Every structure is written in C-alpha cells, then in structure tokens.
C-alpha cells in the first residue's frame, strides 16, 4: 500500500516536469525563429552611415558633366518615346542623373539637414525645368510626333505607380546604405521608377498642344519623386543616421509635417485613378463573359456572321459605357433575341448601365454607326480592290478557257461528214500549228488531206477548195488551212 502511495505521488510531478519541458522547448523554438528572422532581415549592422551620406550628397550637384549627361538622357528618352522603343527608353533611364537630388531631399529631411535640403531642391528644380524645356524643343521641331503607346502610358498614373515608386525607393536606399553598394539594384530601380520618360511626355504634351497629357505625366513624375523621397526618409530614420542639430527644432518639425501632408495629397488622386482602372478592368471582364454567353454562341440560320475583331467595349470612365457588336450579312438577329441579351446584360453588376449596340449589315440605330461602316469600307478599300482585280483575272482566264473549248475540233464528226461529201477523199488528218510574223503568235487549225490516185489536177484543186470552204463554214473559223499530202 505504501508503494502505491509513492507511485501516486510520483505521477503528477512527472507530468508537471514534462509540461515545463514542452514550454521550454517551445520558447527555444520561438527564440530560434526570432534569431533566424533577425539575422535574415537585419540591415543596421552592415550599414555605413558616413559613406552613404557622402555618396548621396556627392550626387546632388548639377553642373558640368552631370548637366550634359542629363541633356543626352533627355534626347535619348525623347527619341525612344517617339519611336515607341522600350529598349531606348530603358537606356535613357539608366543614364539619367535625376535620382541624386531626390535621395538628397529624403535624406536631408530624415537627418534634419536643412542646408542639404536647400541644395537638393535647387538642383532638382533646375533639372526638371531643363528636362521639360529640352523635351519640348525636341518634339516641337521634330517632324514625327505620333502618340505612341510608350508616351500615352505615362499620362494616366494610379496607385500602382505609387507602390512602384515607394518600394523602388526602399530598395534603392537600402542598396546605397549597404557597405559595398549593390549596383544592379540601383540600375533596376532607375528602370522601374522611370523618372525621365514622364518629363519627356510633359514636353511632348506641351509641344502638341495637349496640356492634359502634360498634366498627367507631371503627376506621375511627382508621384515617383515624393514616394522615392518618402522611402529614403523612412529607411534613413530606421537606420538611425546621426541627426544634424539646429537650435530651431520647431522649423524642422514644420518641414516634416508639410512633407507628410504633400505625400498624402498626392496619394488621393492616384488612388482614385486606380479605382477607375479597377472598375474598367472589371467592366471589360464581365463584357467578355457576356459576349461569350450570347452573340458568340448564337447560330445564324443563313449567311449572317459575327465579326469579333470589330466588337468594341468602351468604359469611358464610367460615363455612357457601351458594348458594340458587329454582324455582317443580310440576316438580322430577331428583336426578341436582342431583348433577351439586354436582359442578360443587366444581370452583370458592371454592365447594368452599359448600352448594347448592335450593328447588323447595313442597318443600325444611329447615323454614327453608318459613318463607322463608311470608315471601315475606306480602310478596307485597298484590300477590296485587290480582290476585285483577282476576280477580273479569274474571269478572263475562264473566258479564255471557254473560248479554247469552243475552238476544239470535233474531228470524228468532221471526218465522217467529209468522207460522205467527198468521194475522192482517201485520208484526213488534223493538228494545230503555231506560227508567228514576229509581232504576235497565232494558233492555226491545219487539216491534211490525201486524195485518191488518178484524179486530174483540175478536179483535185476544185475538190480541195470546196473542202476548205466547207470546213471554214462548218467550224466557223476563217483561220482553218487545208494542206494536201501526197501518198
């Protein structure tokens, strides 16, 4: 009994010890994970604040070599945007020195260096003005000023551009702060954030008289500038760079508040633009689903045909969106079917306010659609003329074949009739002979005849002439020749 009591007393103690061991192991696991993540993500220990600050300040000045590099990068970017060449635009981004003053502004705000902030703002302003003026002069005097996709892509920024600028700025400052700067990161950020192309697009918009293009591109540039600067500010603060001390700390706090307000103000329209882009993407997706369930599955009874490559889906910023469906041929889709499609369209949340327009053959609901068909015809006129020319050639070939068929000699019938009509005829042959007078080629039907022996020359000539006249009349061909062949 005493042994049993001892055993009962031992069991609870063992469970408690096991629980403590589990807690200890769990804490050890958490500690190991924490240590692993710290070693993985910690960047302060490998940061060189002094050299980082010196390198950023060295890139701020804008004079001499830097100014010429900027001018060259502007021209390269302008040519690349004009030619719609992505590779050339990337090259201009890589050599552009615009990033220096932007990093200088972010760092000076973080370490309270007002003198560096002034120099950065001054050089940054000069760079921007010079870039816009140079781009304006290029596009104003250059004869080719097409609105390429590379140019138009810089006129409507949204929240995605904010994210690109912010995380690109983070990567850039972290790379610059590391002992042994990572050059590939600097080049990659220069490409991703794209500071130079928006400024060139500003000059393009001013040169062609479209201020909205210029405003959109300048807005994109401001987004990139502010959020690269914000990322620089946050990283420098996190890395605890030494502060520059001034007696007037109130002024420093005021500048920091202004910078924060400006950053938030820039994000608001960018967020709205992203919202519009998201709505348009959803509208187009639902429109494609709607088309795949209606017109694309409709079976025409006769010669109608749905032309999918002419279908238009227009969102237009949410104002008067429409889906335009084009069908060719004389067969019209019944009105009850169209009404069914309109009812189905309203089942989609983004398509309720959209207008379903149906263009069928030559009939349409509006004069604008008639003009659209006219423009389509003009655009395809060259192709239509080519097809007409092909039809003309084929018709000519067919006529030639028909003519040759009509000229075929029914030799079996002719030979039987000739034997019946000319008792002195002993043999008849036929062939086509090609001859020329060196001006043109001609094909002559040639009959070779053999006459019975013992016929006088006079009678022979008379019979041969009579046979020749008969063949020409019988075959309706004056080119027929008759030649006598001796046995």
Secondary structure as GFF3:
##gff-version 3
##sequence-region A 1 487
A	DSSP	alpha_helix	2	41	.	.	.	ID=ss1
A	DSSP	alpha_helix	49	58	.	.	.	ID=ss2
A	DSSP	alpha_helix	65	82	.	.	.	ID=ss3
A	DSSP	alpha_helix	86	95	.	.	.	ID=ss4
A	DSSP	alpha_helix	99	111	.	.	.	ID=ss5
A	DSSP	alpha_helix	114	141	.	.	.	ID=ss6
A	DSSP	alpha_helix	149	152	.	.	.	ID=ss7
A	DSSP	alpha_helix	159	177	.	.	.	ID=ss8
A	DSSP	alpha_helix	183	193	.	.	.	ID=ss9
A	DSSP	alpha_helix	195	207	.	.	.	ID=ss10
A	DSSP	alpha_helix	211	238	.	.	.	ID=ss11
A	DSSP	alpha_helix	249	293	.	.	.	ID=ss12
A	DSSP	three_ten_helix	295	297	.	.	.	ID=ss13
A	DSSP	beta_strand	305	306	.	.	.	ID=ss14
A	DSSP	three_ten_helix	308	310	.	.	.	ID=ss15
A	DSSP	beta_strand	312	314	.	.	.	ID=ss16
A	DSSP	three_ten_helix	316	318	.	.	.	ID=ss17
A	DSSP	beta_strand	322	328	.	.	.	ID=ss18
A	DSSP	alpha_helix	335	345	.	.	.	ID=ss19
A	DSSP	beta_strand	355	360	.	.	.	ID=ss20
A	DSSP	alpha_helix	367	379	.	.	.	ID=ss21
A	DSSP	alpha_helix	381	406	.	.	.	ID=ss22
A	DSSP	alpha_helix	411	421	.	.	.	ID=ss23
A	DSSP	beta_strand	425	436	.	.	.	ID=ss24
A	DSSP	beta_strand	441	451	.	.	.	ID=ss25
A	DSSP	alpha_helix	457	475	.	.	.	ID=ss26
A	DSSP	beta_strand	481	484	.	.	.	ID=ss27
###
